Amino acid sequence: MPVCLPRRRQFITLCLCLEGNLGCRSAAHPFVAVGALDLFVDERVKYCGKLLGAGVPTELIVYPGCFHGFQMATQAQVTLRSRRDSLNALKKALL
């Protein structure tokens, strides 16, 4: 495998895990958040299903009634909740 930045290495490790070429214990634990009305919601749910099926601990949050880019409404309660969720996931990943 070529030398790469740590973030890219995690992505490559995750891809190899999904392909069955590597044990999933070494993969990063993903956090995925998406609005229920986002055009990409089905892709993200399917992707998380693959991760879970491969034994990768994965956190998925689907925000009801939200579209792609809903965080632009900076003071909306759901935006504030999504920020908290993202920060909590980041804390778990770093601690």
Secondary structure, 3 states (H helix, E strand, C coil): CCCCCHHHHHHHHHHHHHHCCCCHHHCCCCEEEEECCCCCHHHHHHHHHHHHHCCCCCEEEEECCCCCCHHHCCCCHHHHHHHHHHHHHHHHHHC
